[in-house]
Amino acid sequence: MLFFKILANLLAMGAVEEARAALIDYGLQAGAYSAERIKGEVERQLKRAESLERKLAQTTPDKDEKEEPSPKEIRRGFDKSAAFLMTYFKFQIDLNTIKPTTFAMMLDQANREIAAKLAAAKRNK
């Protein structure tokens, strides 16, 4: 967006050839554009960039707006992970005595093994 604001300022100062060169460097075929078409293209690209910025601002939540998961959601995630590990490694895990670091290492190991199997399957195709 800043690029097109600079080009708009160049055009306001009458530096059409400099704006044309910048548009060519940007990747547009502006060599045969008239001065009015260059001005219109810069305005169009600027409006497009501003629209995209507004759209991104609406879809990206602020850091302050992110909600922390509730204890129930945390527990549900932990239970899902435990069920996955018990199914994957085919043994029971005592959730009352397992250390968090051990649990995390088991999840990491399972993820690495699955990733390796997927990579091997892709190579064999």
DSSP file (Angstrom, degrees, kcal/mol; ACC not computed):
  #  RESIDUE AA STRUCTURE BP1 BP2  ACC     N-H-->O    O-->H-N    N-H-->O    O-->H-N    TCO  KAPPA ALPHA  PHI   PSI    X-CA   Y-CA   Z-CA
    1    1 A M     >        0   0    0      0, 0.0     4,-1.9     0, 0.0     5,-0.2   0.000 360.0 360.0 360.0 -40.5    0.0    0.0    0.0
    2    2 A L  H  >  +     0   0    0      1,-0.2     4,-2.4     2,-0.2     5,-0.2   0.884 360.0  58.2 -60.9 -38.2    2.9    2.3    0.8
    3    3 A F  H  > S+     0   0    0      1,-0.2     4,-2.1     2,-0.2    -1,-0.2   0.922 108.8  43.8 -57.3 -46.3    4.3    1.8   -2.6
    4    4 A F  H  > S+     0   0    0      2,-0.2     4,-2.2     1,-0.2    -1,-0.2   0.801 110.0  55.6 -75.0 -27.7    1.2    3.0   -4.3
    5    5 A K  H  X S+     0   0    0     -4,-1.9     4,-2.0     2,-0.2    -1,-0.2   0.904 108.6  48.8 -66.1 -39.9    0.8    5.9   -2.0
    6    6 A I  H  X S+     0   0    0     -4,-2.4     4,-2.4     2,-0.2    -2,-0.2   0.917 110.9  50.2 -64.3 -42.7    4.4    7.0   -3.0
    7    7 A L  H  X S+     0   0    0     -4,-2.1     4,-2.5     1,-0.2    -2,-0.2   0.894 108.2  52.8 -63.3 -38.7    3.4    6.6   -6.7
    8    8 A A  H  X S+     0   0    0     -4,-2.2     4,-2.0     1,-0.2    -1,-0.2   0.901 109.9  48.6 -62.2 -39.8    0.3    8.7   -6.1
    9    9 A N  H  X S+     0   0    0     -4,-2.0     4,-1.5     2,-0.2    -2,-0.2   0.895 109.6  52.2 -66.9 -39.3    2.5   11.4   -4.6
   10   10 A L  H  <>S+     0   0    0     -4,-2.4     5,-2.7     1,-0.2     4,-0.4   0.925 110.5  48.1 -60.5 -43.6    4.9   11.2   -7.5
   11   11 A L  H ><5S+     0   0    0     -4,-2.5     3,-1.1     1,-0.2    -1,-0.2   0.872 107.1  55.8 -65.5 -36.3    2.0   11.6   -9.9
   12   12 A A  H 3<5S+     0   0    0     -4,-2.0    -1,-0.2     1,-0.3    -2,-0.2   0.820 108.1  49.3 -64.8 -29.5    0.8   14.6   -7.9
   13   13 A M  T 3<5S-     0   0    0     -4,-1.5    -1,-0.3    -3,-0.2    -2,-0.2   0.490 122.9-108.4 -86.6  -3.8    4.2   16.2   -8.4
   14   14 A G  T < 5S+     0   0    0     -3,-1.1     2,-1.6    -4,-0.4     3,-0.3   0.603  73.8 138.9  90.5  12.2    4.1   15.5  -12.1
   15   15 A A     >< +     0   0    0     -5,-2.7     4,-1.7     1,-0.2     5,-0.1  -0.505  13.8 151.3 -90.4  68.2    6.7   12.7  -12.2
   16   16 A V  H  >  +     0   0    0     -2,-1.6     4,-2.6     1,-0.2    -1,-0.2   0.901  68.1  52.1 -68.0 -42.8    4.8   10.5  -14.6
   17   17 A E  H  > S+     0   0    0     -3,-0.3     4,-2.4     1,-0.2    -1,-0.2   0.873 109.1  50.1 -65.0 -37.3    7.9    8.8  -16.1
   18   18 A E  H  > S+     0   0    0      2,-0.2     4,-2.0     1,-0.2    -1,-0.2   0.899 112.1  48.0 -66.3 -40.1    9.2    7.8  -12.7
   19   19 A A  H  X S+     0   0    0     -4,-1.7     4,-2.3     2,-0.2    -2,-0.2   0.894 110.6  52.0 -65.8 -40.3    5.8    6.4  -11.8
   20   20 A R  H  X S+     0   0    0     -4,-2.6     4,-2.2     1,-0.2    10,-0.2   0.926 109.8  48.8 -61.2 -45.1    5.8    4.5  -15.1
   21   21 A A  H  X S+     0   0    0     -4,-2.4     4,-2.4     1,-0.2    -1,-0.2   0.887 110.8  50.6 -62.8 -39.0    9.2    3.0  -14.4
   22   22 A A  H  X S+     0   0    0     -4,-2.0     4,-1.8     2,-0.2    -1,-0.2   0.897 109.6  50.3 -66.9 -39.4    8.1    2.0  -10.9
   23   23 A L  H  X>S+     0   0    0     -4,-2.3     5,-2.4     2,-0.2     4,-0.9   0.883 110.2  50.3 -65.7 -37.9    5.0    0.3  -12.3
   24   24 A I  H ><5S+     0   0    0     -4,-2.2     3,-0.8     1,-0.2    -2,-0.2   0.922 110.6  49.0 -64.3 -43.7    7.2   -1.6  -14.9
   25   25 A D  H 3<5S+     0   0    0     -4,-2.4    -2,-0.2     1,-0.2    -1,-0.2   0.830 106.1  58.4 -63.1 -31.1    9.5   -2.7  -12.1
   26   26 A Y  H 3<5S-     0   0    0     -4,-1.8    -1,-0.2    -5,-0.2    -2,-0.2   0.736 127.4-100.5 -69.7 -23.5    6.4   -3.8  -10.2
   27   27 A G  T <<5S+     0   0    0     -4,-0.9     2,-0.3    -3,-0.8    -3,-0.2   0.452  79.5 128.7 117.4   2.9    5.5   -6.1  -13.1
   28   28 A L      < -     0   0    0     -5,-2.4     2,-1.8     1,-0.1    -1,-0.4  -0.661  64.7-123.3 -89.7 148.1    2.9   -4.2  -15.0
   29   29 A Q        +     0   0    0     -2,-0.3     3,-0.5     1,-0.2    -5,-0.1  -0.503  57.9 144.8 -85.1  67.9    3.2   -3.6  -18.7
   30   30 A A    >   +     0   0    0     -2,-1.8     3,-1.1   -10,-0.2    -1,-0.2   0.280  31.1 104.7 -94.3  10.4    2.9    0.2  -18.3
   31   31 A G  T 3  S+     0   0    0      1,-0.3    -1,-0.2    -3,-0.1    -2,-0.1   0.857  89.9  34.8 -60.8 -36.6    5.3    1.1  -21.1
   32   32 A A  T 3  S+     0   0    0     -3,-0.5    -1,-0.3     2,-0.0     2,-0.1   0.299  90.7 123.2-101.8   9.2    2.6    2.2  -23.4
   33   33 A Y    <   -     0   0    0     -3,-1.1     2,-0.1     1,-0.1    -3,-0.0  -0.445  59.4-127.6 -72.6 141.8    0.2    3.6  -20.8
   34   34 A S     >  -     0   0    0     -2,-0.1     4,-2.3     1,-0.1     5,-0.2  -0.347  30.9-102.1 -76.1 169.1   -0.9    7.2  -21.1
   35   35 A A  H  > S+     0   0    0      1,-0.2     4,-2.2     2,-0.2     5,-0.1   0.884 124.3  50.3 -61.3 -39.0   -0.4    9.5  -18.1
   36   36 A E  H  > S+     0   0    0      2,-0.2     4,-2.5     1,-0.2    -1,-0.2   0.890 109.6  50.0 -67.7 -38.9   -4.2    9.2  -17.3
   37   37 A R  H  > S+     0   0    0      2,-0.2     4,-2.6     1,-0.2    -2,-0.2   0.887 109.7  51.2 -67.7 -37.5   -4.0    5.4  -17.4
   38   38 A I  H  X S+     0   0    0     -4,-2.3     4,-2.4     2,-0.2    -2,-0.2   0.933 111.2  48.3 -62.4 -44.9   -1.0    5.4  -15.1
   39   39 A K  H  X S+     0   0    0     -4,-2.2     4,-2.3     1,-0.2    -2,-0.2   0.918 113.0  48.0 -61.8 -43.1   -2.8    7.6  -12.6
   40   40 A G  H  X S+     0   0    0     -4,-2.5     4,-2.6     2,-0.2    -1,-0.2   0.887 111.0  50.7 -64.2 -39.8   -5.9    5.3  -12.9
   41   41 A E  H  X S+     0   0    0     -4,-2.6     4,-2.7     2,-0.2     5,-0.2   0.906 110.4  48.9 -65.5 -41.6   -3.8    2.2  -12.4
   42   42 A V  H  X S+     0   0    0     -4,-2.4     4,-2.3     2,-0.2    -2,-0.2   0.925 112.9  47.6 -64.1 -43.8   -2.1    3.6   -9.3
   43   43 A E  H  X S+     0   0    0     -4,-2.3     4,-2.5     2,-0.2    -2,-0.2   0.909 113.0  49.0 -63.0 -41.7   -5.5    4.6   -7.8
   44   44 A R  H  X S+     0   0    0     -4,-2.6     4,-2.2     1,-0.2    -2,-0.2   0.926 112.9  46.2 -63.9 -45.2   -7.0    1.2   -8.6
   45   45 A Q  H  X S+     0   0    0     -4,-2.7     4,-2.4     2,-0.2    -1,-0.2   0.875 112.2  51.7 -66.6 -36.7   -4.0   -0.6   -7.0
   46   46 A L  H  X S+     0   0    0     -4,-2.3     4,-2.5    -5,-0.2    -2,-0.2   0.927 110.8  47.2 -65.7 -44.9   -4.1    1.6   -4.0
   47   47 A K  H  X S+     0   0    0     -4,-2.5     4,-2.4     1,-0.2    -2,-0.2   0.888 111.8  51.8 -63.3 -38.3   -7.8    1.0   -3.4
   48   48 A R  H  X S+     0   0    0     -4,-2.2     4,-2.3     2,-0.2    -2,-0.2   0.919 110.8  47.2 -63.3 -44.2   -7.2   -2.7   -3.9
   49   49 A A  H  X S+     0   0    0     -4,-2.4     4,-2.2     2,-0.2    -2,-0.2   0.898 112.4  49.4 -65.2 -41.1   -4.4   -2.7   -1.3
   50   50 A E  H  X S+     0   0    0     -4,-2.5     4,-2.3     2,-0.2    -2,-0.2   0.899 111.2  50.1 -64.9 -39.8   -6.6   -0.7    1.2
   51   51 A S  H  X S+     0   0    0     -4,-2.4     4,-2.4     2,-0.2    -2,-0.2   0.915 110.9  48.9 -63.8 -43.0   -9.5   -3.1    0.7
   52   52 A L  H  X S+     0   0    0     -4,-2.3     4,-2.5     1,-0.2    -2,-0.2   0.889 109.7  52.1 -63.9 -39.2   -7.2   -6.1    1.3
   53   53 A E  H  X S+     0   0    0     -4,-2.2     4,-2.1     2,-0.2    -2,-0.2   0.915 110.5  47.8 -63.8 -42.9   -5.8   -4.4    4.5
   54   54 A R  H  X S+     0   0    0     -4,-2.3     4,-1.7     2,-0.2    -2,-0.2   0.915 111.8  50.4 -62.7 -42.5   -9.4   -3.8    5.8
   55   55 A K  H  X S+     0   0    0     -4,-2.4     4,-1.8     1,-0.2    -2,-0.2   0.910 111.4  47.7 -63.6 -42.4  -10.4   -7.4    5.0
   56   56 A L  H  X S+     0   0    0     -4,-2.5     4,-1.8     1,-0.2    -1,-0.2   0.869 108.9  54.3 -66.5 -36.3   -7.3   -8.8    6.8
   57   57 A A  H  < S+     0   0    0     -4,-2.1    -1,-0.2     1,-0.2    -2,-0.2   0.845 109.9  48.1 -66.5 -32.6   -7.9   -6.5    9.8
   58   58 A Q  H  < S+     0   0    0     -4,-1.7    -1,-0.2     1,-0.2    -2,-0.2   0.853 115.7  42.3 -75.8 -34.7  -11.5   -7.9   10.1
   59   59 A T  H  < S+     0   0    0     -4,-1.8    -2,-0.2    -5,-0.1    -1,-0.2   0.692 102.3  73.8 -87.9 -18.7  -10.4  -11.6    9.8
   60   60 A T  S  < S-     0   0    0     -4,-1.8    -1,-0.1    -5,-0.2     2,-0.1  -0.849  78.9-141.0 -98.8 112.7   -7.4  -11.4   12.1
   61   61 A P        -     0   0    0      0, 0.0    -2,-0.1     0, 0.0    -3,-0.1  -0.398  21.9-109.6 -70.9 148.2   -8.4  -11.1   15.8
   62   62 A D    >>  -     0   0    0      1,-0.1     4,-0.8    -2,-0.1     3,-0.6  -0.349  26.8-112.9 -69.3 157.3   -6.4   -8.8   18.0
   63   63 A K  G >4 S+     0   0    0      1,-0.2     3,-0.5     2,-0.2    -1,-0.1   0.854 118.8  53.2 -60.2 -34.3   -4.2  -10.4   20.6
   64   64 A D  G 34 S+     0   0    0      1,-0.2    -1,-0.2     3,-0.0    -2,-0.0   0.771 104.1  56.6 -72.3 -25.2   -6.4   -9.0   23.3
   65   65 A E  G <4 S+     0   0    0     -3,-0.6    -1,-0.2     2,-0.1     2,-0.2   0.634  78.6 108.9 -84.3 -13.5   -9.5  -10.5   21.8
   66   66 A K    <<  -     0   0    0     -4,-0.8     2,-0.3    -3,-0.5    -3,-0.0  -0.443  66.7-135.2 -67.0 131.1   -8.3  -14.1   21.8
   67   67 A E        -     0   0    0     -2,-0.2    -1,-0.1     1,-0.0    -2,-0.1  -0.677  11.8-125.0 -88.9 139.8  -10.2  -16.1   24.4
   68   68 A E        -     0   0    0     -2,-0.3     2,-0.1     1,-0.1    -1,-0.0  -0.592  36.0-103.1 -76.7 142.5   -8.4  -18.4   26.7
   69   69 A P        -     0   0    0      0, 0.0    -1,-0.1     0, 0.0     0, 0.0  -0.383  37.1-115.4 -66.9 146.8   -9.7  -21.9   26.6
   70   70 A S     >  -     0   0    0      1,-0.1     4,-2.4    -2,-0.1     5,-0.2  -0.338  27.1-106.1 -74.8 161.8  -11.8  -22.9   29.5
   71   71 A P  H  > S+     0   0    0      0, 0.0     4,-2.5     0, 0.0     5,-0.2   0.858 122.8  55.0 -56.9 -34.7  -10.6  -25.6   31.9
   72   72 A K  H  > S+     0   0    0      2,-0.2     4,-2.5     1,-0.2     5,-0.1   0.904 108.1  47.9 -65.4 -40.2  -13.2  -28.0   30.4
   73   73 A E  H  > S+     0   0    0      2,-0.2     4,-2.2     1,-0.2    -1,-0.2   0.889 111.8  50.0 -67.9 -38.7  -11.8  -27.4   26.9
   74   74 A I  H  X S+     0   0    0     -4,-2.4     4,-2.3     2,-0.2    -2,-0.2   0.932 112.7  46.8 -62.9 -45.3   -8.2  -27.9   28.2
   75   75 A R  H  X S+     0   0    0     -4,-2.5     4,-2.8     1,-0.2    -2,-0.2   0.894 110.1  53.3 -64.2 -40.4   -9.3  -31.2   29.8
   76   76 A R  H  X S+     0   0    0     -4,-2.5     4,-2.2     2,-0.2    -1,-0.2   0.907 110.3  47.8 -61.8 -42.2  -11.1  -32.3   26.7
   77   77 A G  H  X S+     0   0    0     -4,-2.2     4,-2.3     2,-0.2    -1,-0.2   0.900 111.9  49.6 -64.5 -41.5   -8.0  -31.7   24.6
   78   78 A F  H  X S+     0   0    0     -4,-2.3     4,-2.5     2,-0.2    -2,-0.2   0.917 111.0  49.6 -63.1 -43.7   -5.9  -33.6   27.1
   79   79 A D  H  X S+     0   0    0     -4,-2.8     4,-2.6     2,-0.2    -2,-0.2   0.890 110.2  50.5 -64.2 -39.6   -8.3  -36.5   27.1
   80   80 A K  H  X S+     0   0    0     -4,-2.2     4,-2.3     2,-0.2    -1,-0.2   0.922 111.6  47.9 -63.4 -43.5   -8.3  -36.6   23.3
   81   81 A S  H  X S+     0   0    0     -4,-2.3     4,-2.5     2,-0.2    -2,-0.2   0.904 112.0  49.8 -63.7 -41.1   -4.5  -36.7   23.3
   82   82 A A  H  X S+     0   0    0     -4,-2.5     4,-2.6     2,-0.2    -2,-0.2   0.910 110.5  49.7 -64.5 -42.5   -4.5  -39.4   25.9
   83   83 A A  H  X S+     0   0    0     -4,-2.6     4,-2.1     2,-0.2    -1,-0.2   0.903 110.7  50.8 -63.5 -40.0   -7.0  -41.5   24.0
   84   84 A F  H  X S+     0   0    0     -4,-2.3     4,-3.0     2,-0.2    -2,-0.2   0.939 111.6  47.2 -60.8 -47.8   -4.9  -41.1   20.8
   85   85 A L  H  X S+     0   0    0     -4,-2.5     4,-3.0     1,-0.2     5,-0.3   0.909 111.3  50.3 -62.6 -42.6   -1.7  -42.2   22.6
   86   86 A M  H  X>S+     0   0    0     -4,-2.6     4,-0.9     1,-0.2     5,-0.8   0.886 115.4  43.6 -64.7 -37.1   -3.4  -45.2   24.2
   87   87 A T  H  <5S+     0   0    0     -4,-2.1    -2,-0.2    -5,-0.2    -1,-0.2   0.915 116.8  46.2 -71.4 -43.0   -4.7  -46.3   20.8
   88   88 A Y  H  <5S+     0   0    0     -4,-3.0    -2,-0.2     1,-0.2    -3,-0.2   0.937 123.2  32.2 -67.5 -48.2   -1.5  -45.6   18.9
   89   89 A F  H  <5S-     0   0    0     -4,-3.0    -1,-0.2    -5,-0.2    -2,-0.2   0.552 102.2-132.7 -88.9  -7.0    0.9  -47.3   21.4
   90   90 A K  T  <5 +     0   0    0     -4,-0.9     2,-0.3    -5,-0.3    -3,-0.2   0.892  68.1  98.4  57.0  47.7   -1.7  -49.9   22.4
   91   91 A F  S   <S-     0   0    0     -5,-0.8     2,-0.2    -6,-0.2    -1,-0.2  -0.978  75.8 -99.0-153.9 158.3   -1.3  -49.7   26.2
   92   92 A Q        -     0   0    0     -2,-0.3     2,-0.5    -3,-0.1    -5,-0.0  -0.510  27.9-152.5 -79.4 143.1   -3.1  -47.9   29.0
   93   93 A I        -     0   0    0     -2,-0.2     2,-1.1   -11,-0.1    -7,-0.1  -0.973  14.4-135.2-115.6 126.3   -1.7  -44.7   30.4
   94   94 A D    >>  -     0   0    0     -2,-0.5     4,-1.8     1,-0.2     3,-1.2  -0.710  18.2-166.4 -80.8 103.1   -2.5  -43.8   34.0
   95   95 A L  T 34 S+     0   0    0     -2,-1.1    -1,-0.2     1,-0.3   -13,-0.0   0.651  81.7  59.8 -69.3 -15.0   -3.5  -40.2   33.6
   96   96 A N  T 34 S+     0   0    0      1,-0.1    -1,-0.3    -3,-0.1    -2,-0.1   0.705 116.4  28.9 -84.7 -19.7   -3.2  -39.6   37.4
   97   97 A T  T <4 S+     0   0    0     -3,-1.2    -2,-0.2     2,-0.1    -1,-0.1   0.591  89.0 109.1-117.0 -13.4    0.5  -40.5   37.6
   98   98 A I     <  -     0   0    0     -4,-1.8    -5,-0.0     1,-0.1     3,-0.0  -0.410  68.1-123.3 -69.1 139.6    2.0  -39.7   34.2
   99   99 A K     >  -     0   0    0      1,-0.1     4,-2.5    -2,-0.1     5,-0.2  -0.557  15.3-124.8 -78.9 145.4    4.4  -36.7   34.2
  100  100 A P  H  > S+     0   0    0      0, 0.0     4,-2.6     0, 0.0     5,-0.2   0.871 111.5  53.3 -58.7 -36.6    3.5  -33.9   31.8
  101  101 A T  H  > S+     0   0    0      2,-0.2     4,-2.4     1,-0.2     5,-0.2   0.905 109.3  48.1 -66.7 -39.2    7.0  -34.1   30.2
  102  102 A T  H  > S+     0   0    0      2,-0.2     4,-2.3     1,-0.2    -1,-0.2   0.923 111.8  50.0 -65.0 -43.6    6.6  -37.8   29.6
  103  103 A F  H  X S+     0   0    0     -4,-2.5     4,-2.2     1,-0.2    -2,-0.2   0.925 111.7  48.3 -59.2 -45.8    3.2  -37.3   28.1
  104  104 A A  H  X S+     0   0    0     -4,-2.6     4,-2.4     1,-0.2    -1,-0.2   0.889 110.4  51.1 -64.4 -39.7    4.6  -34.5   25.8
  105  105 A M  H  X S+     0   0    0     -4,-2.4     4,-2.5     2,-0.2    -1,-0.2   0.876 109.0  51.2 -65.6 -36.9    7.5  -36.7   24.7
  106  106 A M  H  X S+     0   0    0     -4,-2.3     4,-2.5     2,-0.2    -2,-0.2   0.911 110.6  48.5 -66.6 -41.3    5.1  -39.6   23.9
  107  107 A L  H  X S+     0   0    0     -4,-2.2     4,-2.5     2,-0.2    -2,-0.2   0.917 112.1  49.4 -62.0 -43.4    3.0  -37.2   21.8
  108  108 A D  H  X S+     0   0    0     -4,-2.4     4,-2.5     2,-0.2    -2,-0.2   0.915 111.0  49.4 -63.0 -43.6    6.1  -35.9   20.0
  109  109 A Q  H  X S+     0   0    0     -4,-2.5     4,-2.5     2,-0.2    -2,-0.2   0.926 111.5  48.5 -62.5 -45.0    7.3  -39.5   19.3
  110  110 A A  H  X S+     0   0    0     -4,-2.5     4,-2.4     1,-0.2    -1,-0.2   0.915 112.1  49.4 -61.6 -42.8    3.9  -40.5   17.9
  111  111 A N  H  X S+     0   0    0     -4,-2.5     4,-2.4     2,-0.2    -2,-0.2   0.903 111.5  48.7 -63.6 -41.5    3.8  -37.4   15.7
  112  112 A R  H  X S+     0   0    0     -4,-2.5     4,-2.4     2,-0.2    -2,-0.2   0.910 111.8  49.3 -64.9 -42.0    7.3  -38.0   14.4
  113  113 A E  H  X S+     0   0    0     -4,-2.5     4,-2.3     2,-0.2    -2,-0.2   0.912 112.4  47.4 -63.9 -42.6    6.5  -41.7   13.6
  114  114 A I  H  X S+     0   0    0     -4,-2.4     4,-2.4     2,-0.2    -2,-0.2   0.915 111.7  50.4 -65.6 -42.3    3.3  -40.7   11.8
  115  115 A A  H  X S+     0   0    0     -4,-2.4     4,-2.4     1,-0.2    -2,-0.2   0.901 110.8  49.9 -62.2 -40.4    5.2  -38.0    9.8
  116  116 A A  H  X S+     0   0    0     -4,-2.4     4,-2.4     2,-0.2    -1,-0.2   0.901 110.6  49.6 -65.4 -40.4    7.9  -40.5    8.9
  117  117 A K  H  X S+     0   0    0     -4,-2.3     4,-2.3     2,-0.2    -2,-0.2   0.906 111.6  48.7 -64.8 -41.2    5.3  -43.1    7.7
  118  118 A L  H  X S+     0   0    0     -4,-2.4     4,-2.2     2,-0.2    -2,-0.2   0.911 111.5  49.4 -64.7 -41.9    3.5  -40.4    5.6
  119  119 A A  H  X S+     0   0    0     -4,-2.4     4,-2.0     1,-0.2    -2,-0.2   0.911 111.6  49.1 -63.7 -41.3    6.8  -39.3    4.0
  120  120 A A  H  X S+     0   0    0     -4,-2.4     4,-1.7     1,-0.2    -1,-0.2   0.892 110.0  51.6 -64.8 -39.1    7.7  -42.9    3.2
  121  121 A A  H  X S+     0   0    0     -4,-2.3     4,-0.6     1,-0.2    -1,-0.2   0.882 109.4  49.9 -65.3 -38.1    4.2  -43.5    1.7
  122  122 A K  H >< S+     0   0    0     -4,-2.2     3,-0.6     1,-0.2    -1,-0.2   0.881 110.0  50.6 -67.3 -37.4    4.6  -40.4   -0.5
  123  123 A R  H 3< S+     0   0    0     -4,-2.0    -1,-0.2     1,-0.2    -2,-0.2   0.848 107.7  53.9 -68.8 -32.4    8.1  -41.6   -1.7
  124  124 A N  H 3<        0   0    0     -4,-1.7    -1,-0.2     1,-0.2    -2,-0.2   0.595 360.0 360.0 -79.8 -10.2    6.7  -45.0   -2.6
  125  125 A K    <<        0   0    0     -3,-0.6    -1,-0.2    -4,-0.6    -2,-0.1   0.482 360.0 360.0 -78.2 360.0    3.9  -43.7   -4.8
